[in-house]
Amino acid sequence: MAKQTMNDFLRETGTLLYRYLRKRGLSHEDAEDIAQDTCYKFLLHKDGIRAEIVMSWLFRVAANQFYDVKRKEKRQSAIPVDDVPLLSLTNLPESNLMHAEGARHVREVLETLSPLHQELLILKYEMGLSYKQISSLLNKNENTLKTHVGRAKEMFIKNFKEDHYDGQ
């Protein structure tokens, strides 16, 4: 019974971590790898992790691996997607192209924020977690998180408006 409970916990946690990493902009493969690796590390170190900070520990391990992947991506020289002609996009309806462009713009503006603000906005608005859930995940005071989320939201809106008006 305890084994089944651990399997269910890891499956649910792995899915939550995967969704979080995908919302942060990782590919399916990278998000899957990090979620699996995080669960594996948890199994290796679970005896040394206090029960009240398990979710916080899991998210911190996944977030650190996310930052590692992003650092590696910055070091590699890549051809921007905008410079590559994508013939398959010519067959898509205009609404899909507009949606993809809007999503790209939101991602670019999100990346102008600090890592903490990015993380908070994704957890709150993309994943729909409550302040209480985020508080337990990040092991931070709930009122402090509300303040940080408010500031992150203000910065995002400000940067989005500036970027939108500068681009026109």
C-alpha positions, 0 to 999 in steps of 0.5 A: 500500500505504501509503495502504491502511495509513493508511486501515485505521489511521484506520478502526480508530482512528475506531471506537475513538474512537467507542466511547470517546466513546459510553461517555463518554455522547455521542450517536451523532452527536456521537461520530461527529463528534468521531471524524471530526474527530479523524482529520481533524486527525491527517491535517493534523498527522501530520508534526508528531506523533512516532510513539510518541505518536500514539495518545495525541495522538488520544485527547487531541484527542478527549477535549478535544472531548468536554469542549467538547461537555459544557461547551456542554451545561451552558450550554444549558438543557435539560428533564430527560428525567425530566420528559418523559413518554415514552409509548413507554417504557410498552410496554417490559418491566420488565427493560428499564426496570430496565436503563435505570435502572441504566445512568443511575444508573451514569452519574450516579455516574461523573460525580461522579468527576474527568475523569481517573478517569472516563476511566480507568474507561471505558478499563479496564472499559467498553472492556476495555483493558489497563494497557499499552494505556491507558499508551500511549494516555495516555502515562503510566507503567503503575504510576501508572495502576494506582494511579489506576485503583484509586483511581477504582474505590474512589471509584466504589464509595464514591459508588455505595453512598452514592448508593444508600443515600441514594436509598432 
